Amino acid sequence: MMKLLRVDKEPTYQCALQEMSTADFFEQLSPDGDVVVQVDYSTVNYKDGLAITGTSPVVRKPSLVPGIDLAGKVVSSASTKFKAGDEVLLNGWGVGETHSGGLAQMARVHSDWLQLRPTAISAKQSMAIGTAGYTAMLCVQALQRGGVEPGSGEILVTGATGGVGSIATLLLSDMGYSVVAVTGKASEHGYLKNLGAQEVMDRCLLNEPGKALQKERWAGVVDAVGSHTLANTCASLRYGGIVAACGLAQGLDFPASVAPFILRGITLCGIDSVKAPMAKRESAWLALAQHLNLDKLDSLTTEVGLAGALQVGVDLMAGNITGRVVVDVNA
Ligand code: NDP
């Protein structure tokens, strides 16, 4: 028998803790894949909050296990790429959306989606990083590729107390960048300063419609928020600056002007973690192993069991979570 969270879309959308036999799980919820993984940890990302609560149609099967991330050990493999005992992790590729995901004690997945976990990072820490942290690193690497260096000027991080924002703030600060963190949580300024932010800004200064061109300030931006916030950050990028846009916590819209693009030569760089090619993932995880302060990562991480993940999904959607939550699927 195994424990799992299960989303059923009919007759009414629900996500609940269940126990079922592994054989039934493979037959009913995870019929394909060439590697079986015993899951140690998963996590709750923004997308998992959407799946757990049914807030947005991210689950595209009638029934499945949510969880876009997992870390664990290979139990059996029909692929030559992995063998029993390998310590692996998985981010995205549609697990938790079109294929059963990480919020279960077992997973059957495709070998092309798996990667070996860097030895410097524990299974639990890899899920404290999760898609949120790996996306934060993709954003940092996009800024680096565009020539943004620690001496280039201030970097703005939006949605800063969230998963992507917290890890982006921590990473950039430790890499020597001067970070201005944007948050709507007045109570969390100390948390962001502790992660290394030089300054904390209230999100109300950025989330309303603004002028097409504003005072130039940012050398780079990591934006997890979208909508007017993204438009305003584009309008206030310095000449040649870059925004790495990965999220939509404020909205999917982008009510912006072309003015900063054609007058200041700014770059808007879209970041996708789900289908990023393996080479990009491996480079991001290598850089995480090199640059992420794991003690500070531990300090921004809380842990729950499978049942607790249900409430975390609700709290995340209400904007009431700071930092990262890992799920011990065996607790
Ligand atoms: P979290 O829920 O952990 O964090 C989102 C943060 O955004 C919140 O903590 C809050 O930070 C801020 N926020 C929430 N609502 C609003 C609002 N209405 N206006 C402005 N800010 C708001 O989510 P994640 O960090 O995991 O993900 C952030 C975004 O990035 C999501 O939209 C997610 O879908 C996306 N994402 C995209 C990926 C990709 O591949 N492109 C991968 C991973 C995530 P605060 O209170 O500090 O302001």
Residues whose N, C-alpha, C, O or C-beta is under 5 A from the ligand:
A	BS01	NDP	N45 Y46 K47 T131 A132 T135 G159 A160 T161 G162 G163 V164 G165 V182 T183 G184 K185 R203 A224 V225 C246 G247 L248 A249 Q250 I271 D272 S273 V274 L316 G319 I321 G323
